[in-house]
Amino acid sequence: MPELPEVETIVRGIRPFLLGRRLVRISLSHHDVLRGVSRRRLIRDLTGATVREVFRRAKHAVLDLGERRLVVQPGMTGSLVVHGRPLTAEEARYAVLRALLDDGRELVYRDVRRLGTLLLLDQRGWQRYNDSIGPEPLDEGFTPERLGLALQRSRQSVKKVIMDQRHLAGVGNIYANEALFAAGIDPSKPAVRLTEDDHRRLHAEIRRILLAAITSSGTTFRDYRTGTGEPGNFQLELHVYGREGEPCRQCGTRLTGTHAIDARISVFCHRCQS
């Protein structure tokens, strides 16, 4: 699933083409991606709306339409691209939501397996949604102390805590693996057992790695594309994720992979992480 860097990259790619633009025609090919809104109401409320702002919250892209906000979670196979030309047959094949803009461009949400979701929220719904998510790790208010408060309250593994969107927004499996390796922390270690020094190192590495991934336009293994349709490049910089059984780039020890921590693949180095 796209994480913070991928969604941030998507948002930065589509924002210049959407700001101030009016949505003049909407089509929706499948309604199973909708959450809390009917197909009829989605099309009605989007048609004629003007895009006031485009931003990211956690792993979601958000279009501020004034009274309402369209929230797009791309999921594992979703992409959000603004096209300045007619779609090819392949591009149109899995297009779920298409929004024609008043300048002739088209915003397209494409989702091969339809694993993503679309929400249309009024102000009250947006407030509830926003309040249910933890702090943004790249915001100034996210400090080592704030991270430490979340970790000190949990006996779960540190990896599960930093991936819990109630505690920290936008960090998923790829970047949790990478940050914990860079900080030298065993992903299975109970969060409550981490020290203040651990909190500082983990905080610094989470921010550093997320920023580096944004600079590289995110990580592409298969489906993820930027807001302009290009693949990301951070997969070339990964130290542990996707490298189970390969030698550690720091010490040469064979990297271990396990699903025992949180049912997702955790890859780590026994020697470098304790």
N, C-alpha and C positions, 0 to 999 in steps of 0.2 A: 504494500500500500504506500502511495506517496506520503512522505513525511514532510516536516517543516521546510527543508530546503527545496524540495520539488514543488510544493505548492507556492512557496514564495517566488520561485523562478517563473512558474506559470502566471502568477498575478502580475509580476513585473513585465512579462511579455505581452499580456493582453490589455493592461491598463491604458497605455497611450491611445489605443484604438477605440476604447469604450467610453472614456470620460466625456460627458456632455452629449453623448449620442442617444438617440431615441430608438427604442425597439419597435419596429413597425409591423413585423409579421412573425408569429411564433408557430412552430410545429413541434409536436412531441410524438415520437414513434411508439414508445412503450411507457406505460404508467407504473411499472413495478419498481422504478427508481424513486418514485415520489414518496415522501414521508409527511403525513399530516396535511396534505393538500390534494384536492382532486385535479384530474387533468383539465377539466373545464375551467376551474377557478384559476389554475396556474396560467393557462393561456389568456384568460380574460384579464388578469391582473398584470401580466407582463406586457401585453400589447399596449403600446403608447407610452410606456414608462420611460423615463430618462435616467441614465446611469449617472449618479452624482459622485460616486467613489467606488473604487475597487481595491480590496485589501484582503489580507489573510488573517484568519483566526485559527490557531492550532493547525490542523491538517485540512482545513476547509478554505476555499476561495469564496469571498463574499462580494456581491454586487449590491451596493446601497442604491435603492430606487426611491428614496424618500420615505413614504409611509411604510414600505416593506423592504425586506432584504432577501435576495436569493442566495442561498447557501449551498455550495456545491462541494461534496466530498468525492473526489475522483475514484476512490477505491483502487484496486489493484490494476484494473485495465482501462481506466478512464483518462481522457485528455480533454483539455479546454483550449481551443485555438480560434483565433480570429482569421478568417480567410478573406483575401482581397480578390479572389477569382472564383469561378464556379468549381464546386467540389468534383473530384474524380469519382468514378464509380466505386472505387475501393474506400475512399473517404466517406462517401455517403452511405455505404453499406451498414455501418454500425453507428451512424449518427442518431443519437437519442433525442437531443434537444437542439433545435436550430432557431436562431433569432436573427432575422434580417435587420440591419441597422439602417438609419436614415441616410447614410452616405454610400449605401450599396454593398458594404462589407457584410460578412456574416459571422456571428459567434456560434460555434458548434461545440456541443458537448458530445463526445464520441466515447462509447463504452462497449468493448467487444463482448464482455461477459455480463455486463450490467450489474456490476458489484458495487458501484457507487450509489450515492443518494443525492436527491435534490429536495431542499426545504424552502418554503416561502413563509417568512416570519413577519408578523407585525411587530410593533415596538415592544409590546409586552412579551411576546414569544422570543424575540431577540434577547431581551434582558435575561429571561430564564436560561436560555441557551448559553449566553456569555458567562453568566454567574456559575454555571455548572463546570466550567473549565478552569484549570489552574493558570498560574502566571506564564507569560511568554518568556522563554529563556534568553531572548536577545534584548528584552526591555531593561532599562536601567534599574528598575525596581526589583529585578531578580538578582539577589545577592547570595553569597555563600551561606549566610545566616538563614535566609528564607529556604534555601534548599535543605539546609541542615534540620530545620523544624519538621519538614515532611519526613525526612529520613529517620529522625529520632523517635517518631511516633509509630513506627512500623517494625514488626518482626519479620515481614516478608523479605524476600531477596531484594537487594539494592536494584537489580535490573527491573524487577516488577514495579518497584516504586517509581523509578524515573520514567517508566513507560505508561504509568497511570495518568491519564489526561486530567484527572481531578487534582493531581499534584503538580504536573508540569505539562505544558501544552506543546504538542507537535513532535515530541521525540518518540520514535518507534523502534523497531527491532534493529535496523541497520545502524543507526547512530547511537543507540544504547550500547551495542557491542563495541563500536569503535571508541566511544568515550570512556567506557570502563577499561578497555585495554590501555588507552593512552594515559589514564590516571593510575594504572597499576592495581586495580581493584577487582577481586574475584566477583563475577556477576551473581554467584549464588550466596554471597555473604549476607547475613541478615542486616538490613539497613540500620537497625538500632545499634549495631556494633561498630559502625564507622566513627572515626575520630573527627575532630574539627579540621585537622589537616587533610583528611580524606575529603571532607566537604569542600574545602578550598580547591583541591586538585580536580575533583570531579566537576565542580562548577566551571572552572577555567577551561577544562577540556570539552565539556558540552558546548560551550559558547564558541570555542576555537574551531571545533570540527563542523558545527552547523554553519558558521560563516565561511569556512573553506569550501564546504559542499555547495553553498549558494554561489560562490565565486566560480565553481566548476559546473554550474547549472544543474546540480543534482546528480542522482545516481540512476543509471538506466541499465537494467538487466534484460528486459524484454519490451514491456509496453509503454513505460513512461516517456512522455515527450514534453518539451517546454511549451510555453504559450505561443511560440512561433513554429512549432512542429519539429524541432530538432531534439536529438537525444542528449542526455547529460553526459558528463565525463568523470564524475567523482569515483566511479567504479574502478578507475585506474589508480586511485589513491588509497583504497581500502587496505587496512592492515590485517583484519581478522575476518570480517563478514565475508562469507562465500569462499573462505580459504581453509576449511576443515581438512586436516590431514597434511597440509603444507607446512613448511618450516616457518617459524616465527621470524619476522624480519628484524627483530632486536637480538634474539639469542640463539636462533636456529632450532629450538625445541619444536617438535611436531605439535601443531595446534589441535586442540580437542574440540569436538562438537557434541552438543547434547540437547535433547528436548525436555530434559527433566526439570529445568528451572521454571519455565512458564509455558511449556508445550510448543514454543517456537525455538528455532535453532539458535543456540548460544554458542559462539566460537570464542575460545580464549586460550591463553598460554599459562600452563601450570607454573612455569618458572617466573614469568614477569608479573603475574597477577596474584595477589594474596589477600 
